[in-house]
Amino acid sequence: MENLSEKELTIEYARELKMAVMRDELDDFITLGTDQNWSYRTLIYQILAKEVEVRIENRRKQRVRRAGFPELKYLQELVKEELPKDAQTALPELETLDFIKEGRNIVFCGNPGTGKTHLSIALGIKACLEGYTVFFTSVPHLLTQIRECRSQKSLRQLEIRFQRYDMVICDEFGYVSCDKEGGELLFNHLSLRAGKKATIITTNLAFNRWGEIVKDKVLVAAMVDRLTHKAYLINMNGQSYRVKETEKMLAREANL
């Protein structure tokens, strides 16, 4: 670096220190500081403040990316008046994210297309933006992951990661049945978080039908008891959003 100019060295040092704002915007800040007659201290402060702002935003984006959401859904996109009544009533409290601090679960239960997954993802993204760590998975995928880690003798590492997330979203419980072993693996995994960390479950089956998925009555009873203790139980039965959209489309076409 001996033959580099002072400006080039500054850029190299900024790159080494991973200071993207200093690396990319130094000239702009110097120009602005000269125009506004900033002191050296103010110039340094302004650059560092922007650097911190950028890093905080990058961490937010990183948490959203690492959560593994299948798509990005936001609370502001919801037409709240079209949500099932239970969801409309509970949403203002859920949006505070106090349930994460309190380690309380949420179970969204109802027929397909009523917003269960949208609500779960939207709450998950808000949690990411507010500094919480989130993990999204479908129940079938989680079971596959547990089995693979067990066969590879890395199950304990998966359990540790699973326990540490501030919030876990387990989507689509009830779409695929599992044998007794699968039910036990799922129960043991979810139990790691019970009473300590928040978990969101979405399901199309009422609790009295969970025995159709897990073929062990005692295990089902224990799972329901563990997941619903102090949980928010949200009835999501209602008309499907997709059906509503189809009906609106057909009505528009009929009026053409």
Secondary structure as UniProt FT lines:
FT   TURN            2..3
FT   HELIX           6..16
FT   TURN            17..18
FT   HELIX           20..35
FT   TURN            36..37
FT   HELIX           40..67
FT   HELIX           75..77
FT   HELIX           80..82
FT   HELIX           85..94
FT   TURN            95..97
FT   HELIX           98..101
FT   TURN            102..103
FT   STRAND          106..109
FT   TURN            112..113
FT   HELIX           116..129
FT   TURN            130..131
FT   STRAND          134..138
FT   HELIX           139..151
FT   TURN            152..153
FT   HELIX           155..164
FT   STRAND          167..173
FT   HELIX           180..191
FT   TURN            192..196
FT   STRAND          198..203
FT   HELIX           207..212
FT   HELIX           217..228
FT   TURN            229..230
FT   STRAND          232..235
FT   HELIX           241..255
//
